[in-house]
Amino acid sequence: MIKTEALHIQLGEFRLRNINISIGRNEFFVLMGPTGTGKTVLLEAIAGLIAVQKGAIWIDGEKVDTLSPEKRGVGIVYQDYSLFPHMTVKENITYGLRYHAKKKATAKDRFVNLVKELNLQHLLNRFPTNLSGGENQRVSLARALMIEPLVLLLDEPLSALDPRFREEIRESLKTLHKNSETTFLMVTHDFAEALSLADRAAVMNNGSIEQTGAVEEIFRKPKSTFVADFVGMKNFFAVKFAGNQARVNGLEFDVGGIPSGNCTYIAIRPEDIVLSKEKLHSSMRNSFAGIVTGLVDRGLYYEVWIESAGTPFKATVTKRSLVELGLREGIQIYLSFKATALHFF
């Protein structure tokens, strides 16, 4: 449905370099990465709002990089809603029809269905200034989908919302995608959003794509230290290998065998580290004593900072485990992990 080939874009000193992505029909695809990596630039290039210097863009098999935005079959939703403040909700939703001819009966049915799916019936005569952030974003979604686009582009649609509205819009996006034939392409810097919504994703860094694949694959098997850090791996160590051991400062990790390739770093996800009051004697052959140096409340879990032989680790525990282990700064704790939990770079 969407394909870019060797795409190059330059805006001042910023560049997108050699962007190659392929997104299937009716897929929910996410562009991820920190702020300033070029995600929105790529989105707006696909929409036709930014000129392409080299390469090509296809939508539904048609080369569109020289077409005007209204001829690309694309709808776009921004984080700041971009609604017309002088128009009612109903007028905002139907605004695009003046540029996209639809049969009257078809447009009416489409309007009724969208208003129902997004729970906007009671808001049709209101103006955007009288709506909450979540309500404005639902109106923005309805307006973009009213023209029945081939592709819906979403530029961080959840980032400006408080947690309650964010969950509400996330569920709306799931429902809208399920009930339509539209391909969704969303930009986000929040990996949790991708896990919740997307089929596949691409991680961008400084104008290039670092990794593309299924979201779960990116989460479990990052291909670079940048991607590993982005998906929350957090424990990175420069290592020297010797046999089945990897030396990190004063510790020796059992890695189950020397990895192939020129690996110089090891990483461990914080949730793959098990904490205990005593050393474990199990399949977790890596078990070390350490001192708790910090506890950080992350809402649904606690992040525990531990130092062992001068090496800092970060692990996660539930609030219940925090209490049961009696975790507090300064106490000794054992951290353990399997060799299979190690990632090599």
C-alpha positions, -999 to 999 in steps of 0.1 A, spaced: 0 0 0 28 25 10 63 21 -4 93 44 -3 124 37 -22 158 53 -15 141 84 -2 163 114 4 150 147 19 170 178 30 156 206 52 184 230 60 210 210 78 187 180 85 185 151 62 165 119 57 188 94 41 180 63 20 145 56 35 131 23 24 98 11 39 70 -11 27 36 -11 44 8 -35 35 -28 -28 28 -48 -22 60 -17 -26 81 -12 -6 113 25 6 110 44 28 134 74 50 129 92 52 163 122 71 176 132 101 198 122 136 190 142 151 161 149 119 142 128 127 112 96 108 118 73 138 111 94 148 81 88 113 65 51 114 73 47 149 57 67 137 27 43 108 22 14 133 26 29 156 -1 36 185 23 74 183 20 93 179 -13 114 149 -20 149 155 -35 157 118 -45 138 85 -44 102 77 -49 69 72 -30 41 48 -40 6 46 -26 -16 18 -37 7 10 -66 8 46 -79 39 68 -79 28 99 -60 59 119 -51 50 145 -77 13 146 -70 -4 173 -49 -15 163 -14 -53 161 -23 -46 136 -51 -27 111 -29 -57 95 -11 -42 105 23 -57 118 55 -36 133 83 -41 138 120 -18 160 141 -12 160 179 -26 196 181 -58 186 163 -57 215 137 -94 220 137 -111 251 125 -121 271 156 -149 290 138 -166 258 126 -188 234 146 -179 198 151 -202 188 122 -187 214 99 -152 203 107 -159 166 101 -175 173 67 -150 200 56 -130 177 34 -159 167 12 -157 200 -7 -124 187 -21 -133 150 -24 -165 143 -42 -186 116 -26 -221 104 -34 -245 122 -10 -260 89 4 -225 74 8 -212 105 26 -243 106 49 -238 69 59 -201 75 64 -208 105 86 -234 86 108 -210 57 113 -180 78 122 -200 99 146 -213 68 163 -180 50 164 -163 80 180 -192 89 203 -196 124 189 -234 126 186 -238 150 215 -210 173 203 -220 181 167 -231 217 173 -203 226 196 -171 245 187 -136 231 192 -128 256 220 -156 241 241 -142 205 239 -117 185 259 -84 174 243 -97 139 238 -129 151 222 -110 174 198 -88 145 188 -118 123 181 -132 151 159 -99 153 141 -99 115 135 -135 117 121 -126 146 98 -95 127 84 -115 95 79 -146 112 64 -131 113 29 -123 75 31 -86 78 26 -64 50 14 -39 59 41 -44 76 75 -12 94 88 -11 101 125 15 124 139 18 116 177 -20 118 181 -18 107 218 12 128 231 -8 160 240 -35 141 259 -36 133 296 -35 95 305 -73 91 307 -79 106 272 -48 88 258 -63 54 266 -96 65 252 -81 76 219 -59 45 217 -90 23 220 -107 44 193 -78 39 170 -80 2 174 -117 1 166 -114 25 136 -86 4 122 -104 -29 127 -136 -15 111 -120 1 80 -99 -9 50 -76 21 56 -38 17 61 -27 34 93 8 49 96 15 65 130 45 85 144 53 81 181 83 84 205 65 61 229 73 24 225 43 13 247 20 29 221 36 8 193 32 -24 214 -5 -16 220 -14 -7 184 9 -17 157 15 -48 136 50 -38 125 72 -8 131 104 10 121 128 27 145 144 59 132 176 76 143 191 108 130 174 106 96 178 69 90 160 37 97 178 16 123 155 -15 123 122 -26 107 101 -56 117 73 -69 139 70 -49 171 76 -79 193 108 -88 173 121 -52 178 113 -55 215 130 -89 220 158 -87 194 170 -52 189 198 -50 162 217 -21 176 226 -4 209 204 25 199 173 4 193 180 -16 225 181 16 245 150 29 228 130 -2 237 141 0 273 168 -25 276 188 -2 299 216 -25 311 246 -21 286 281 -33 293 313 -32 273 327 -68 276 357 -90 268 349 -126 258 369 -157 270 354 -191 263 319 -191 277 325 -161 299 321 -124 293 341 -101 317 324 -69 328 345 -50 353 349 -74 382 321 -98 371 321 -128 348 289 -136 330 281 -171 317 270 -164 281 266 -200 270 292 -197 242 311 -169 224 287 -151 200 294 -150 163 305 -117 148 325 -89 163 305 -83 195 318 -58 221 287 -51 241 262 -71 262 227 -59 271 200 -73 295 164 -62 298 156 -50 333 125 -74 335 148 -104 328 167 -98 360 154 -117 390 159 -103 425 161 -125 456 173 -123 492 196 -153 487 217 -166 458 196 -187 435 207 -222 426 188 -228 394 191 -226 356 201 -189 362 238 -195 363 245 -158 365 238 -147 401 256 -119 419 253 -100 452 248 -63 450 237 -33 470 205 -14 463 214 22 453 180 35 443 143 29 439 123 47 412 84 45 412 74 40 375 37 37 383 28 1 376 63 -11 387 94 -1 405 128 3 389 155 -10 412 191 3 409 218 -21 421 256 -20 421 276 -52 420 314 -52 419 313 -16 406 288 -25 378 254 -7 378 223 -27 370 186 -18 366 159 -43 374 121 -41 376 98 -55 403 61 -52 411 50 -32 441 41 -64 458 76 -79 453 91 -46 465 74 -51 499 80 -89 501 118 -84 494 120 -55 518 138 -35 492 153 -2 503 185 17 496 216 2 512 205 -34 516 222 -64 499 202 -82 473 210 -109 448 204 -104 411 202 -133 387 196 -139 350 198 -166 324 225 -167 296 196 -167 271 185 -133 285 217 -117 271 218 -97 239 250 -91 220 261 -62 199 
